Amino acid sequence: MNLTISGHHLEVTPALRGYVTQKLDRIVRHFDQVVDVRVLLSIENQKEKEGRQRAECNIHVKGNDLFAESASEDLYAAVDELVDKLDRQVVRHKDRIQDHQHPSAKRNHLN
């Protein structure tokens, strides 16, 4: 898995990088066919305080690309919300690609 964490208008500290990596391990635990992950952390220069810290993520998994973003007053809270959204998307993607068809009773009987 290739992991790229970049910052826009902020420096990505080792503590922040470690926090994002730790949270993204949850996604890899649910679905091991993750090829590429790109995380963009940014601070927007808005006048209002709410939603100023943003976290965006593109995940390339086998067969699909997933995207999620979140914004909050706190960057760590934005990362938490981002990982929750991505986790739901990854689980839904995994459920879609699994083979849900069971062999018919006739085929089981012949074996």
C-alpha positions as CSV (number, residue, x, y, z in Angstrom):
1,M,0.0,0.0,0.0
2,N,1.4,3.4,-1.0
3,L,0.5,6.1,1.5
4,T,0.9,9.8,0.7
5,I,0.1,12.4,3.4
6,S,0.5,16.0,2.3
7,G,-0.5,19.3,3.8
8,H,-1.9,22.5,2.3
9,H,-1.2,25.6,4.3
10,L,0.1,23.5,7.2
11,E,3.1,21.4,8.0
12,V,2.4,17.7,8.5
13,T,4.1,16.9,11.9
14,P,5.3,13.4,12.7
15,A,2.6,13.2,15.4
16,L,-0.1,14.1,12.8
17,R,1.4,11.6,10.3
18,G,1.4,8.9,12.9
19,Y,-2.2,9.6,13.9
20,V,-3.4,9.4,10.2
21,T,-1.4,6.2,9.6
22,Q,-2.9,4.6,12.8
23,K,-6.4,5.5,11.8
24,L,-6.0,4.2,8.2
25,D,-4.9,0.8,9.5
26,R,-8.5,0.2,10.3
27,I,-9.4,0.4,6.6
28,V,-6.6,-2.0,5.6
29,R,-7.8,-4.4,8.3
30,H,-11.3,-4.5,6.7
31,F,-10.1,-4.8,3.1
32,D,-6.5,-5.8,2.3
33,Q,-6.6,-5.0,-1.5
34,V,-5.9,-1.3,-1.0
35,V,-3.4,-0.2,-3.6
36,D,-2.9,3.6,-3.1
37,V,-3.9,6.1,-0.4
38,R,-3.6,9.9,-0.8
39,V,-4.5,12.1,2.2
40,L,-4.6,15.9,1.9
41,L,-4.8,17.9,5.2
42,S,-5.5,21.6,4.8
43,I,-6.5,24.7,6.6
44,E,-8.8,27.0,4.8
45,N,-8.6,30.8,5.4
46,Q,-12.2,31.4,6.0
47,K,-13.6,34.0,8.3
48,E,-15.8,31.6,10.3
49,K,-14.1,29.1,12.5
50,E,-16.3,26.1,11.8
51,G,-15.2,23.8,9.1
52,R,-11.8,25.4,8.8
53,Q,-9.7,22.3,9.2
54,R,-10.2,19.9,6.3
55,A,-9.1,16.3,5.5
56,E,-9.6,14.7,2.1
57,C,-8.6,11.2,1.0
58,N,-8.5,9.3,-2.3
59,I,-8.2,5.5,-2.0
60,H,-7.5,3.3,-5.0
61,V,-8.7,-0.2,-4.3
62,K,-8.7,-3.1,-6.7
63,G,-11.5,-2.2,-9.1
64,N,-12.6,1.2,-7.8
65,D,-11.5,4.6,-6.5
66,L,-13.0,5.9,-3.3
67,F,-13.1,9.5,-2.1
68,A,-14.2,11.2,1.1
69,E,-13.7,14.5,2.8
70,S,-14.6,16.1,6.1
71,A,-14.2,19.4,7.8
72,S,-14.1,20.4,11.5
73,E,-12.8,22.9,13.9
74,D,-10.1,20.3,15.0
75,L,-7.9,18.5,12.4
76,Y,-7.9,15.3,14.5
77,A,-11.7,15.3,14.6
78,A,-11.8,15.8,10.8
79,V,-9.4,12.8,10.4
80,D,-11.7,10.7,12.6
81,E,-14.8,11.6,10.6
82,L,-12.9,11.0,7.4
83,V,-11.8,7.5,8.4
84,D,-15.4,6.7,9.5
85,K,-16.7,7.7,6.0
86,L,-13.9,5.8,4.2
87,D,-14.5,2.7,6.4
88,R,-18.2,2.6,5.4
89,Q,-17.3,3.0,1.7
90,V,-14.7,0.2,1.9
91,V,-17.0,-2.2,3.6
92,R,-19.7,-1.5,1.1
93,H,-17.2,-2.0,-1.8
94,K,-16.0,-5.3,-0.3
95,D,-19.6,-6.4,0.1
96,R,-20.4,-5.6,-3.6
97,I,-17.4,-7.5,-5.0
98,Q,-17.9,-10.7,-2.9
99,D,-19.6,-13.6,-4.7
100,H,-23.0,-13.9,-3.1
101,Q,-24.2,-16.8,-5.3
102,H,-24.3,-20.2,-3.7
103,P,-24.1,-23.4,-5.7
104,S,-27.4,-24.9,-6.4
105,A,-28.6,-28.0,-4.5
106,K,-28.2,-30.2,-7.6
107,R,-24.5,-29.4,-7.9
108,N,-23.9,-30.1,-4.2
109,H,-25.8,-33.4,-4.5
110,L,-23.6,-34.6,-7.4
111,N,-20.3,-34.0,-5.7
